[in-house]
Amino acid sequence: MAVNTPKASVLVVDDSLVMRNLQKAALEKAGYSVTVAKGGPEALEKVGLENGDSPPFELVLLDNMMPDMKGLEVLEKIRGVHSGVELPVIMVTANDESEDIVSAFKLQANDYVTKPIDF
């Protein structure tokens, strides 16, 4: 009997409960293990930047426009510890301003997609 193991572990970071739930449901349906965070500080805690160990996730889907801490700040802190190969980060945001897109790539985001995501 085959064991049904998740494809990968994904952290979804978004201040919108609706967006978190939509992304979580779509990813879980596709076989991924999903953890959610409602903001930057919670995301950084879950990634565990202090210990220097391997990241607990294979991918982070990160909203940029959040009230407590902007996604670009979170990305910068993650990149201070984990490279884009160690922990890919895809910016997922409603903001399609070219300035923010360029900033995200300068901070080594692996990709930048706009909401709503077409899974």
For each residue, the residues with C-beta under 8 A, 3 or more apart:
1:
2:
3:
4: 31
5:
6: 9 31 32 33
7: 30 31 32 33
8: 32 33 57 58 59
9: 6 32 33 34 35 56 57 58 59
10: 27 32 33 34 35 57 58 59 60 61
11: 34 35 36 37 43 46 47 57 59 60 61
12: 20 23 24 27 34 35 36 37 61
13: 36 37 38 39 40 42 43 60 61 62 63 66 71 74
14: 19 20 23 36 38 61 63 66 92
15: 38 39 63 65 66 67 68
16: 19 20 63
17: 20 21 38
18: 21 22
19: 14 16 22 23 63 115
20: 12 14 16 17 23 24 36 38
21: 17 18 24 25
22: 18 19 25 26 116
23: 12 14 19 20 26 27 34 61 92 117
24: 12 20 21 27 28 34 36
25: 21 22 28 29
26: 22 23 29 30 117 119
27: 10 12 23 24 30 32 34 119
28: 24 25 31 32 33 34
29: 25 26
30: 7 26 27 119
31: 4 6 7 28
32: 6 7 8 9 10 27 28
33: 6 7 8 9 10 28
34: 9 10 11 12 23 24 27 28
35: 9 10 11 12 46 57
36: 11 12 13 14 20 24
37: 11 12 13 42 43 45 46
38: 13 14 15 17 20 42
39: 13 15 42 43 66 67 68 69
40: 13 43 44 66 68 69 70 71 73 74
41: 44 45 68 69
42: 13 37 38 39 45 46
43: 11 13 37 39 40 46 47 60 62 74
44: 40 41 47 49 74 77 78
45: 37 41 42 48
46: 11 35 37 42 43 56 57
47: 11 43 44 55 56 57 60 78 82 87
48: 45 51 53 55 56
49: 44 77 78 80 81 82
50:
51: 48
52: 81
53: 48
54: 86
55: 47 48 58 82 86 87
56: 9 46 47 48
57: 8 9 10 11 35 46 47 60 87
58: 8 9 10 55 87 88
59: 8 9 10 11 87 88 89 90
60: 10 11 13 43 47 57 78 87 88 89 90
61: 10 11 12 13 14 23 90 92
62: 13 43 71 74 75 89 90 91 92 109
63: 13 14 15 16 19 66 71 91 92 93
64: 70 71 72 91 93 95 100 104
65: 15 70 71 93 94 95
66: 13 14 15 39 40 63 69 70 71
67: 15 39
68: 15 39 40 41
69: 39 40 41 66 73 74
70: 40 64 65 66 73 74
71: 13 40 62 63 64 65 66 74 75 91 93 104
72: 64 75 76 100 103 104 107
73: 40 69 70 76 77
74: 13 40 43 44 62 69 70 71 77 78
75: 62 71 72 78 79 89 91 104 107 108 109
76: 72 73 79 80 107
77: 44 49 73 74 80 81
78: 44 47 49 60 74 75 81 82 87 89
79: 75 76 82 83 84 89 107 108
80: 49 76 77
81: 49 52 77 78
82: 47 49 55 78 79 86 87
83: 79 86 87 108
84: 79 87 88 89 108 109 110
85: 88
86: 54 55 82 83
87: 47 55 57 58 59 60 78 82 83 84
88: 58 59 60 84 85 110
89: 59 60 62 75 78 79 84 108 109 110
90: 59 60 61 62 109 110 111 112 113
91: 62 63 64 71 75 104 109 111 112 113
92: 14 23 61 62 63 113 114 115 117
93: 63 64 65 71 96 100 112 114 115
94: 65 114 115
95: 64 65 100 114
96: 93 100 101 114
97: 100 101
98: 101 102
99: 102 103
100: 64 72 93 95 96 97 103 104
101: 96 97 98 104 105 112
102: 98 99 105 106
103: 72 99 100 106 107
104: 64 71 72 75 91 100 101 107 109 112
105: 101 102 108 109 112
106: 102 103
107: 72 75 76 79 103 104
108: 75 79 83 84 89 105
109: 62 75 84 89 90 91 104 105 112
110: 84 88 89 90
111: 90 91
112: 90 91 93 101 104 105 109
113: 90 91 92 117
114: 92 93 94 95 96
115: 19 92 93 94
116: 22
117: 23 26 92 113
118:
119: 26 27 30
